[in-house]
């Protein structure tokens, strides 16, 4: 589910024509400004937010024509913005610190969230493992080295002072390898985690959203060129994206929001409701940064072996506070 081919989203021409017809804030004959947005994978909350903003015509209200690309991973999205193929992407906040000293001139411009909401360390319901301490010497599944699941597995080892073997099995291998007993436990993310709990296929050992200290886990990221030369376009794009999140989280839109999440993620509505309540509604609605949140993000980066990191003061700018489009 998390390793799909890049998908250049379909609405470029439609959005352009709709903007001409239905966006009174644009002068007659004025072309909408294109903004290229990248998200890491299909079934992940940034995609839900961006798709919602497109479907609710929030970019049009800001005078923008969005081009959304869905990548196969955060790494591929970061490579795209480094190569100039995207204007804004969603990625881990720590990635900026690793890229700056390698010549990738990008900054975090709006905070996404302060926790790994919907991420869990789980075992099978009948497993004899009752606590993280019981994982000593066991095998724990992750998607890949350096991934979010790897970061959290390493955090669990460090926090609980235990050692286990991290086994990379890919996103599609997490559940099968757990259920067949090839691994003793696994790190899973939403909405997969919620599906496993509803289907009674997993039992929680650690809720990472609650256990890991608050820090900037991910952000909307823009290039220095975008920040310097097109600050108004960047601001408007962030307004639309946070307007999409605001629409999803507004209780009066709950039924529509659940249907949107179910359609975009291709999941049943009961699981979409869990994703809405336990993931999306916990995200930052303001995009606010705090130095201590960014410093802890760099601590997490060092935990997985990242070195030569840029100073915390250089990895984010806080002048683009979103004003959610409605």
Residue frames relative to the residue before (quaternion, step in Angstrom):
aa qw qx qy qz dx dy dz
X 1.0000 0.0000 0.0000 0.0000 0.00 0.00 0.00
X 0.7531 0.3984 -0.2137 0.4779 3.55 1.02 -0.76
X 0.7059 0.4356 -0.2662 0.4910 3.60 1.17 0.11
X 0.2214 0.7844 -0.5431 0.2019 3.56 0.68 1.11
X 0.5989 -0.5445 0.4378 0.3914 3.52 -1.27 0.40
X 0.6083 -0.5298 0.4178 0.4180 3.62 -1.15 0.51
X 0.1432 -0.8083 0.5708 0.0159 3.54 -0.94 0.96
X 0.2231 -0.7798 0.5724 0.1204 3.56 -0.22 1.27
X 0.3316 -0.7980 0.4613 0.2013 3.52 -0.26 1.25
X 0.6773 -0.6602 0.2886 0.1484 3.22 -1.19 1.30
X 0.7049 0.5774 -0.2583 0.3209 3.54 1.07 -0.70
X 0.2949 0.8025 -0.4973 0.1473 3.60 1.18 0.07
X 0.7332 0.4140 -0.2529 0.4766 3.59 0.70 -1.05
X 0.6478 0.5304 -0.3218 0.4422 3.56 0.98 -0.85
X 0.6644 0.4963 -0.3087 0.4658 3.55 0.91 -0.91
X 0.6339 0.5397 -0.3372 0.4395 3.57 0.99 -0.79
X 0.6942 0.4611 -0.2852 0.4735 3.58 0.87 -0.90
X 0.6360 0.5247 -0.3360 0.4554 3.58 1.02 -0.77
X 0.6216 0.5442 -0.3488 0.4425 3.57 1.01 -0.77
X 0.6511 0.5212 -0.3207 0.4490 3.59 0.98 -0.82
X 0.7319 0.4549 -0.2381 0.4480 3.55 0.98 -0.89
X 0.8472 0.2661 -0.0622 0.4557 3.53 0.84 -1.03
X 0.6482 0.5062 -0.3401 0.4560 3.63 1.15 0.02
X 0.2145 -0.8284 0.5037 0.1182 3.61 0.07 1.26
X 0.5824 0.5926 -0.3877 0.3991 3.59 1.16 -0.38
X 0.6330 0.4931 -0.3401 0.4904 3.61 1.25 -0.22
X 0.4755 -0.6531 0.5027 0.3076 3.53 -0.99 0.79
X 0.5989 -0.5760 0.4038 0.3827 3.58 -1.09 0.72
X 0.8182 0.2330 -0.1907 0.4898 3.55 -0.92 0.95
X 0.5696 0.5937 -0.3929 0.4108 3.60 1.22 -0.16
X 0.3696 -0.7374 0.5209 0.2199 3.59 -0.75 1.01
X 0.4895 -0.6401 0.5029 0.3127 3.55 -1.09 0.75
X 0.4687 -0.6729 0.5027 0.2736 3.55 -1.16 0.68
X 0.3722 -0.7392 0.5203 0.2106 3.58 -0.80 1.01
X 0.0168 -0.7604 0.6490 0.0172 3.55 -1.09 0.80
X 0.2631 -0.7861 0.5478 0.1133 3.57 -0.79 1.10
X 0.0827 -0.8201 0.5655 -0.0291 3.55 -0.54 1.27
X 0.1080 -0.8022 0.5852 0.0484 3.57 -0.94 0.88
X 0.0824 -0.7773 0.6225 0.0391 3.56 -1.05 0.83
X 0.6281 -0.6300 0.3134 0.3323 3.61 -1.02 0.80
X 0.7992 -0.0797 0.1077 0.5859 3.57 0.85 -0.95
X 0.6605 -0.5367 0.3447 0.3961 3.57 -1.22 0.30
X 0.7913 0.2924 -0.1581 0.5132 3.59 0.67 -1.07
X 0.4847 0.6044 -0.4625 0.4310 3.55 0.52 1.24
X 0.6385 -0.6118 0.3011 0.3568 3.57 -0.94 0.87
X 0.6044 0.5502 -0.4065 0.4084 3.70 0.91 -0.52
X 0.6207 0.5319 -0.3386 0.4659 3.58 1.11 -0.68
X 0.6303 0.5262 -0.3316 0.4646 3.58 0.98 -0.82
X 0.6681 0.5085 -0.2990 0.4536 3.58 0.90 -0.94
X 0.6900 0.4799 -0.2867 0.4598 3.58 0.82 -0.99
X 0.6546 0.5091 -0.3130 0.4630 3.58 0.94 -0.88
X 0.6410 0.5204 -0.3237 0.4621 3.59 1.00 -0.80
X 0.6473 0.5146 -0.3198 0.4625 3.58 0.94 -0.85
X 0.6394 0.5082 -0.3231 0.4780 3.59 1.06 -0.72
X 0.7096 0.4772 -0.2728 0.4408 3.57 0.78 -1.03
X 0.6963 0.4308 -0.2674 0.5081 3.59 1.14 -0.59
X 0.4396 -0.7422 0.4117 0.2938 3.58 1.36 0.24
X 0.2797 0.7900 -0.5024 0.2128 3.57 1.09 0.68
X 0.6079 0.5275 -0.3622 0.4701 3.60 1.08 -0.58
X 0.6219 0.5438 -0.3377 0.4511 3.58 1.00 -0.79
X 0.6419 0.5289 -0.3231 0.4515 3.57 0.98 -0.82
X 0.6956 0.4321 -0.2609 0.5112 3.57 1.20 -0.53
X 0.5310 -0.6547 0.3949 0.3654 3.59 1.27 0.08
X 0.5566 0.6141 -0.3723 0.4177 3.57 1.20 0.53
X 0.2362 -0.7175 0.6347 0.1629 3.53 -1.31 0.50
X 0.1973 -0.8290 0.5125 0.1058 3.63 -0.21 1.22
X 0.0987 -0.7258 0.6750 0.0886 3.51 -1.20 0.69
X 0.1189 -0.8241 0.5538 0.0096 3.55 -0.39 1.28
X 0.0669 -0.7778 0.6243 0.0294 3.56 -0.90 0.97
X 0.2125 -0.7620 0.6025 0.1059 3.55 -0.89 1.01
X 0.2034 -0.8079 0.5466 0.0848 3.57 -0.51 1.19
X 0.6025 -0.5806 0.4174 0.3546 3.54 -1.33 0.15
X 0.7981 0.0093 0.0158 0.6022 3.58 1.24 -0.35
X 0.6475 -0.4952 0.4030 0.4161 3.52 -1.32 0.18
X 0.6206 0.5548 -0.3429 0.4352 3.56 1.05 -0.76
X 0.6616 0.4988 -0.3119 0.4649 3.58 0.96 -0.83
X 0.6358 0.5248 -0.3242 0.4639 3.58 1.05 -0.74
X 0.6523 0.5063 -0.3130 0.4694 3.57 1.02 -0.82
X 0.6182 0.5287 -0.3391 0.4725 3.57 1.06 -0.72
X 0.6416 0.5400 -0.3258 0.4365 3.59 1.02 -0.79
X 0.6967 0.4455 -0.2963 0.4779 3.58 0.84 -0.87
X 0.6056 0.5485 -0.3513 0.4570 3.59 1.11 -0.62
X 0.7130 0.4419 -0.2424 0.4875 3.58 1.11 -0.73
X 0.5397 -0.6450 0.3911 0.3738 3.58 1.28 -0.03
X 0.4969 0.6774 -0.4136 0.3509 3.58 1.25 0.29
X 0.7542 0.2253 -0.1661 0.5939 3.60 1.28 -0.02
X 0.4049 -0.7023 0.5329 0.2427 3.56 -1.21 0.58
X 0.7859 0.0529 0.0252 0.6156 3.55 1.04 -0.90
X 0.0114 0.7810 -0.6244 -0.0076 3.57 -1.02 0.76
X 0.3347 -0.6635 0.6041 0.2877 3.52 -1.34 0.14
X 0.1791 0.7725 -0.5880 0.1593 3.56 -0.86 1.00
X 0.6825 -0.4441 0.3563 0.4583 3.55 -1.30 0.05
X 0.5427 -0.6397 0.4391 0.3215 3.57 -0.98 0.85
X 0.6388 0.5529 -0.3275 0.4231 3.57 1.07 -0.74
X 0.5527 0.6333 -0.4011 0.3642 3.60 1.13 -0.51
X 0.6023 0.5617 -0.3558 0.4417 3.58 1.09 -0.65
X 0.6517 0.5228 -0.3129 0.4516 3.58 0.96 -0.87
X 0.6787 0.4775 -0.2904 0.4765 3.57 1.03 -0.70
X 0.7035 0.4942 -0.2682 0.4346 3.57 1.06 -0.72
X 0.5965 0.6188 -0.3727 0.3498 3.58 0.97 -0.78
X 0.7294 0.4250 -0.2493 0.4746 3.57 0.83 -0.93
X 0.6459 0.4584 -0.3271 0.5155 3.57 1.33 0.07
X 0.6485 -0.5662 0.2974 0.4129 3.54 1.28 0.32
X 0.5300 0.5970 -0.4300 0.4216 3.60 1.22 0.15
X 0.1622 -0.8419 0.5126 0.0464 3.57 -0.11 1.33
X 0.3284 0.7057 -0.5511 0.3006 3.54 0.12 1.37
X 0.1549 -0.7785 0.6018 0.0880 3.58 -1.26 0.45
X 0.4949 -0.5785 0.5470 0.3482 3.51 -1.30 0.40
X 0.1128 -0.8342 0.5389 0.0312 3.58 -0.72 1.04
X 0.7930 0.0312 -0.0474 0.6066 3.64 1.21 -0.25
X 0.4176 -0.7340 0.4844 0.2287 3.56 -0.69 1.11
X 0.3339 -0.7696 0.5157 0.1739 3.55 -0.96 0.89
X 0.7872 -0.2068 0.1693 0.5558 3.57 0.85 -0.91
X 0.4102 -0.7281 0.5093 0.2054 3.51 -1.28 0.42
X 0.7849 0.2341 -0.1485 0.5542 3.57 1.17 0.26
X 0.5082 -0.6122 0.5113 0.3248 3.51 -1.36 0.26
X 0.0526 -0.8492 0.5254 -0.0086 3.52 0.52 1.27
X 0.8029 0.2376 -0.2026 0.5079 3.55 -0.82 1.02
X 0.5870 0.5498 -0.3699 0.4651 3.60 1.31 0.05
X 0.0090 0.8108 -0.5817 0.0639 3.58 -0.87 1.00
X 0.2944 -0.6457 0.6562 0.2563 3.50 -1.39 0.31
X 0.0092 0.8391 -0.5392 0.0713 3.57 -0.56 1.17
X 0.1836 -0.7209 0.6531 0.1415 3.49 -1.42 0.30
X 0.6369 -0.4817 0.4012 0.4488 3.57 -1.26 0.08
X 0.6352 -0.5651 0.3564 0.3875 3.62 -1.06 0.61
X 0.7525 0.3798 -0.2148 0.4933 3.62 1.01 -0.74
X 0.3630 0.7516 -0.4840 0.2628 3.59 1.25 0.24
X 0.4670 -0.6676 0.4957 0.3008 3.61 -1.06 0.67
X 0.5356 0.6131 -0.4086 0.4127 3.61 1.25 -0.21
X 0.1248 -0.8398 0.5282 0.0140 3.56 -0.59 1.19
X 0.7960 0.1043 -0.0435 0.5946 3.59 1.21 -0.43
X 0.6758 -0.4818 0.3445 0.4388 3.63 -1.18 0.29
X 0.5977 0.5829 -0.3679 0.4095 3.60 1.04 -0.68
X 0.6442 0.5421 -0.3190 0.4352 3.59 1.11 -0.64
X 0.5773 0.6073 -0.3723 0.3991 3.60 1.26 -0.14
X 0.4067 0.7226 -0.4766 0.2920 3.59 1.24 -0.13
X 0.8345 0.1546 -0.1521 0.5066 3.56 -0.79 1.10
X 0.5754 0.6023 -0.3738 0.4079 3.61 1.26 -0.02
X 0.4740 -0.6415 0.5195 0.3065 3.57 -1.36 -0.05
X 0.0941 -0.8016 0.5904 -0.0033 3.56 -0.80 1.12
X 0.3698 -0.7611 0.4969 0.1925 3.56 -0.76 1.05
X 0.0105 -0.7429 0.6693 0.0061 3.52 -1.20 0.78
X 0.5913 -0.5581 0.4152 0.4080 3.59 -1.20 0.21
X 0.7660 -0.2150 0.2003 0.5718 3.59 0.76 -1.09
X 0.6258 -0.5246 0.4137 0.4025 3.55 -1.24 0.39
X 0.8078 0.2554 -0.2091 0.4885 3.56 -0.95 0.94
X 0.5309 0.6342 -0.4008 0.3940 3.58 1.29 -0.08
X 0.6981 -0.4373 0.3466 0.4487 3.55 -1.32 0.06
X 0.6490 0.5097 -0.3268 0.4607 3.58 1.00 -0.76
X 0.6283 0.5247 -0.3304 0.4699 3.59 1.10 -0.66
X 0.6125 0.5479 -0.3373 0.4591 3.57 1.01 -0.85
X 0.7177 0.4554 -0.2607 0.4578 3.57 0.84 -0.97
X 0.6042 0.5339 -0.3578 0.4711 3.60 1.09 -0.62
X 0.6617 0.4920 -0.3001 0.4797 3.59 0.98 -0.85
X 0.6166 0.5293 -0.3461 0.4690 3.57 1.03 -0.73
X 0.6491 0.5199 -0.3214 0.4529 3.60 0.92 -0.86
X 0.6349 0.5208 -0.3289 0.4664 3.60 0.98 -0.81
X 0.6978 0.4837 -0.2703 0.4539 3.53 0.84 -1.03
X 0.7002 0.4888 -0.2740 0.4424 3.57 0.85 -1.00
X 0.7696 0.3421 -0.1777 0.5090 3.59 0.97 -0.86
X 0.3798 -0.7684 0.4513 0.2481 3.56 1.36 0.14
X 0.4891 0.6092 -0.4582 0.4239 3.54 0.82 1.11
X 0.2505 -0.7397 0.5982 0.1796 3.55 -1.29 0.25
X 0.1037 0.7580 -0.6401 0.0705 3.54 -0.96 0.95
X 0.5340 -0.6205 0.4689 0.3315 3.56 -1.27 0.25
X 0.2607 -0.7514 0.5875 0.1490 3.57 -0.79 1.04
X 0.1245 -0.8173 0.5625 0.0104 3.55 -0.64 1.19
X 0.2537 -0.7798 0.5495 0.1603 3.64 -0.49 1.12
X 0.0019 -0.8290 0.5568 -0.0519 3.59 -0.62 1.13
X 0.5155 -0.6344 0.4262 0.3875 3.60 1.27 -0.01
X 0.6610 -0.5292 0.3531 0.3979 3.56 -1.21 0.47
X 0.7052 0.4742 -0.2701 0.4526 3.57 0.97 -0.84
X 0.6884 0.5035 -0.2824 0.4392 3.58 1.23 -0.27
X 0.4527 0.7241 -0.4387 0.2800 3.57 1.24 -0.21
X 0.7389 0.4172 -0.2363 0.4735 3.57 0.74 -1.05
X 0.6769 0.4958 -0.3292 0.4332 3.66 0.72 -0.91
X 0.6885 0.4833 -0.2960 0.4525 3.58 0.90 -0.87
X 0.6137 0.5153 -0.3530 0.4829 3.59 1.12 -0.52
X 0.7135 0.4768 -0.2731 0.4348 3.57 0.76 -1.02
X 0.7000 0.4434 -0.2772 0.4864 3.61 1.10 -0.59
X 0.5293 -0.6664 0.3907 0.3508 3.59 1.27 -0.10
X 0.3999 0.7162 -0.4833 0.3057 3.60 1.22 0.27
X 0.7502 0.1471 -0.1126 0.6348 3.54 1.26 -0.48
X 0.4978 -0.6854 0.4560 0.2728 3.56 -1.17 0.58
X 0.7781 0.0099 0.0289 0.6274 3.55 1.18 -0.61
X 0.1013 -0.8006 0.5854 0.0775 3.57 -1.24 0.21
X 0.3899 -0.6556 0.5863 0.2727 3.53 -1.29 0.45
X 0.0127 0.8044 -0.5929 0.0362 3.58 -0.74 1.04
X 0.3046 -0.7507 0.5726 0.1252 3.53 -1.27 0.58
X 0.5679 -0.5862 0.4465 0.3667 3.55 -1.26 0.29
X 0.5870 -0.1471 -0.7909 -0.0906 1.53 -2.24 1.17
X 0.3924 0.7354 -0.4749 0.2823 3.61 1.26 -0.01
X 0.6404 0.5367 -0.3320 0.4378 3.58 0.96 -0.84
X 0.6749 0.4941 -0.3024 0.4572 3.58 0.88 -0.91
X 0.6239 0.5330 -0.3389 0.4602 3.58 1.04 -0.73
X 0.6620 0.5118 -0.3128 0.4494 3.59 0.92 -0.89
X 0.6568 0.5017 -0.3162 0.4657 3.58 0.99 -0.79
X 0.6593 0.5034 -0.3084 0.4656 3.58 0.94 -0.88
X 0.7161 0.4272 -0.2422 0.4960 3.60 1.03 -0.80
X 0.3942 -0.7461 0.4482 0.2951 3.58 1.35 0.04
X 0.3870 0.7158 -0.4820 0.3249 3.55 0.99 0.92
X 0.7931 0.2227 -0.1011 0.5579 3.59 1.22 -0.26
X 0.1893 -0.7397 0.6348 0.1184 3.51 -1.34 0.53
X 0.4644 -0.7214 0.4553 0.2378 3.56 -0.86 1.03
X 0.1600 -0.7418 0.6421 0.1087 3.53 -1.13 0.83
X 0.7921 0.0054 0.0271 0.6098 3.57 0.97 -0.90
X 0.2169 -0.7082 0.6583 0.1345 3.53 -1.04 0.90
X 0.2797 -0.8094 0.4896 0.1640 3.59 -0.12 1.26
X 0.5844 0.5901 -0.3739 0.4128 3.58 1.11 -0.56
X 0.7254 0.3949 -0.2252 0.5169 3.55 1.13 -0.67
X 0.7249 0.4948 -0.2514 0.4081 3.58 0.98 -0.83
X 0.6883 0.4731 -0.2975 0.4625 3.61 0.94 -0.81
X 0.5397 -0.6365 0.4331 0.3406 3.62 -0.87 0.89
X 0.5747 -0.6101 0.4102 0.3594 3.61 -0.98 0.79
X 0.2335 0.7358 -0.6148 0.1616 3.54 -0.99 0.91
X 0.6088 -0.5511 0.4100 0.3970 3.55 -1.24 0.26
X 0.1763 -0.8191 0.5406 0.0757 3.57 -0.21 1.26
X 0.8038 -0.0436 0.0490 0.5913 3.57 1.09 -0.64
X 0.0939 -0.7976 0.5955 0.0194 3.56 -1.19 0.58
X 0.4694 -0.5524 0.5804 0.3709 3.47 -1.41 0.12
X 0.1498 -0.8138 0.5614 -0.0100 3.53 -0.78 1.16
X 0.0491 -0.7952 0.6043 0.0078 3.58 -1.01 0.87
X 0.5594 -0.6021 0.4539 0.3444 3.55 -1.24 0.45
X 0.6119 -0.5295 0.4346 0.3955 3.55 -1.24 0.43
X 0.6135 0.5551 -0.3403 0.4468 3.58 1.07 -0.74
X 0.6544 0.5006 -0.3062 0.4769 3.58 0.97 -0.88
X 0.6548 0.5271 -0.3039 0.4483 3.56 0.94 -0.93
X 0.7317 0.4408 -0.2361 0.4631 3.58 0.91 -0.94
X 0.8055 0.3461 -0.1486 0.4576 3.57 0.85 -1.00
X 0.8016 0.1821 -0.0921 0.5619 3.62 1.12 -0.54
X 0.0809 0.8481 -0.5215 0.0472 3.62 0.85 0.88
X 0.6412 0.5284 -0.3406 0.4400 3.60 1.02 -0.68
X 0.6337 0.5134 -0.3270 0.4774 3.59 1.04 -0.75
X 0.6371 0.5222 -0.3220 0.4666 3.58 0.98 -0.85
X 0.6554 0.5113 -0.3181 0.4559 3.59 0.89 -0.91
X 0.6777 0.4945 -0.2973 0.4559 3.58 0.89 -0.92
X 0.6313 0.5282 -0.3335 0.4597 3.58 1.04 -0.75
X 0.6564 0.4901 -0.3086 0.4835 3.57 0.96 -0.82
X 0.5983 0.5544 -0.3615 0.4518 3.60 1.02 -0.73
X 0.6837 0.4857 -0.2884 0.4620 3.58 0.90 -0.94
X 0.6571 0.5144 -0.3167 0.4509 3.60 0.92 -0.87
X 0.7089 0.4244 -0.2709 0.4940 3.59 0.86 -0.86
X 0.5585 0.5547 -0.3882 0.4792 3.56 1.25 -0.30
X 0.6188 0.5376 -0.3346 0.4650 3.58 1.09 -0.70
X 0.6503 0.4953 -0.3072 0.4873 3.56 0.99 -0.84
X 0.6462 0.5286 -0.3218 0.4466 3.56 0.96 -0.85
X 0.6267 0.5318 -0.3355 0.4603 3.58 1.02 -0.78
X 0.6735 0.5082 -0.2978 0.4466 3.56 0.88 -0.94
X 0.7411 0.4396 -0.2235 0.4556 3.57 0.97 -0.87
X 0.5313 0.6171 -0.4150 0.4058 3.60 1.24 -0.20
X 0.4729 -0.7195 0.4315 0.2693 3.58 -0.59 1.16
X 0.6286 0.5474 -0.3583 0.4206 3.60 1.04 -0.58
X 0.6979 0.4305 -0.2634 0.5081 3.57 1.27 -0.33
X 0.2913 0.8262 -0.4636 0.1328 3.57 1.29 0.06
X 0.6813 0.4904 -0.3116 0.4453 3.62 0.75 -0.97
X 0.6630 0.4922 -0.2985 0.4786 3.58 0.96 -0.88
X 0.6440 0.5382 -0.3209 0.4390 3.57 0.97 -0.89
X 0.6503 0.5089 -0.3218 0.4632 3.60 0.92 -0.86
X 0.6539 0.5041 -0.3153 0.4679 3.58 0.96 -0.83
X 0.6362 0.5281 -0.3274 0.4574 3.60 1.02 -0.79
X 0.6679 0.4923 -0.3024 0.4691 3.58 0.87 -0.97
X 0.6497 0.5208 -0.3169 0.4541 3.59 0.95 -0.87
X 0.6846 0.4860 -0.2889 0.4600 3.58 0.92 -0.89
X 0.6975 0.4810 -0.2832 0.4493 3.58 0.82 -1.00
X 0.7479 0.3809 -0.2108 0.5011 3.59 0.95 -0.88
X 0.3284 -0.7629 0.4885 0.2673 3.58 1.32 -0.22
X 0.4785 0.6310 -0.4444 0.4189 3.54 0.84 1.11
X 0.6138 -0.5374 0.4108 0.4069 3.62 -1.21 0.36
X 0.6231 -0.5897 0.3679 0.3586 3.56 -1.14 0.61
X 0.6190 0.5392 -0.3750 0.4307 3.62 1.01 -0.57
X 0.6542 0.4718 -0.3121 0.5021 3.59 1.09 -0.64
X 0.6044 0.5501 -0.3485 0.4590 3.60 1.08 -0.68
X 0.6292 0.5298 -0.3374 0.4577 3.59 1.04 -0.72
X 0.6292 0.5143 -0.3290 0.4810 3.58 1.05 -0.73
X 0.6434 0.5218 -0.3185 0.4608 3.59 0.96 -0.87
X 0.6487 0.5164 -0.3126 0.4636 3.58 0.98 -0.81
X 0.7556 0.4271 -0.2234 0.4435 3.57 0.73 -1.08
X 0.7980 0.3421 -0.1536 0.4717 3.58 0.93 -0.88
X 0.7344 0.3339 -0.2270 0.5456 3.57 1.27 -0.05
X 0.7600 0.4087 -0.2346 0.4476 3.57 0.39 -1.22
X 0.7062 0.4767 -0.2792 0.4428 3.58 0.88 -0.89
X 0.6507 0.5048 -0.3213 0.4675 3.59 1.26 -0.16
X 0.5047 0.6636 -0.4162 0.3628 3.58 1.28 -0.10
X 0.6161 -0.5377 0.4209 0.3926 3.55 -1.28 0.37
X 0.2532 -0.7695 0.5701 0.1367 3.57 -0.87 0.97
X 0.7156 0.4539 -0.2343 0.4764 3.59 1.28 -0.28
X 0.3862 -0.7287 0.4819 0.2961 3.60 1.17 -0.49
X 0.3587 0.7799 -0.4569 0.2332 3.58 1.30 0.14
X 0.2000 -0.7392 0.6311 0.1239 3.54 -1.20 0.74
X 0.0414 -0.7361 0.6711 0.0781 3.52 -1.31 0.50
X 0.5970 -0.6067 0.3876 0.3540 3.54 -1.00 0.85
X 0.6640 0.5143 -0.3246 0.4350 3.61 0.92 -0.83
X 0.6180 0.5332 -0.3498 0.4599 3.60 1.09 -0.61
X 0.6749 0.4843 -0.2904 0.4750 3.56 1.01 -0.82
X 0.6264 0.5408 -0.3377 0.4484 3.59 1.04 -0.75
X 0.6553 0.4923 -0.3148 0.4786 3.59 1.00 -0.78
X 0.5879 0.5583 -0.3663 0.4567 3.60 1.10 -0.61
X 0.6640 0.4839 -0.3069 0.4804 3.59 0.99 -0.77
X 0.5894 0.5494 -0.3670 0.4648 3.60 1.11 -0.59
X 0.6455 0.5049 -0.3145 0.4790 3.59 1.01 -0.81
X 0.6193 0.5433 -0.3437 0.4508 3.60 1.05 -0.72
X 0.6633 0.4989 -0.3055 0.4667 3.58 0.95 -0.87
X 0.5868 0.5990 -0.3608 0.4084 3.55 1.14 -0.67
X 0.7421 0.3642 -0.2223 0.5170 3.60 1.06 -0.68
X 0.6729 -0.5600 0.2831 0.3917 3.57 1.21 0.42
X 0.4124 0.6925 -0.4936 0.3268 3.60 1.20 0.26
X 0.0678 -0.7968 0.6004 0.0004 3.57 -0.95 0.93
X 0.7800 0.3222 -0.2506 0.4744 3.54 -1.36 0.10
X 0.2318 0.7997 -0.5111 0.2133 3.55 0.90 0.99
X 0.5073 -0.6314 0.4917 0.3196 3.56 -1.08 0.71
X 0.6007 -0.5630 0.4129 0.3895 3.63 -1.13 0.54
X 0.6333 -0.5742 0.3616 0.3721 3.54 -1.09 0.75
X 0.6404 0.5524 -0.3376 0.4132 3.61 0.98 -0.76
X 0.7013 0.4909 -0.2660 0.4433 3.59 1.15 -0.53
X 0.6539 0.5852 -0.3185 0.3585 3.59 1.13 -0.40
X 0.7969 0.2024 -0.1357 0.5528 3.62 1.19 -0.13
X 0.1799 -0.7262 0.6484 0.1411 3.52 -1.34 0.41
X 0.2315 -0.8202 0.5149 0.0923 3.56 -0.91 0.87
X 0.4694 0.6950 -0.4354 0.3273 3.60 1.16 0.50
X 0.6600 0.5007 -0.3090 0.4672 3.60 1.26 0.03
X 0.0869 0.8169 -0.5645 0.0797 3.59 0.84 0.89
X 0.4161 -0.7414 0.4605 0.2552 3.62 -0.55 1.11
X 0.1626 -0.7226 0.6634 0.1068 3.50 -1.23 0.71
X 0.3232 -0.8236 0.4193 0.2033 3.57 0.22 1.31
X 0.4093 -0.7060 0.5335 0.2224 3.53 -0.89 1.02
X 0.1080 -0.7902 0.6012 0.0506 3.58 -0.98 0.82
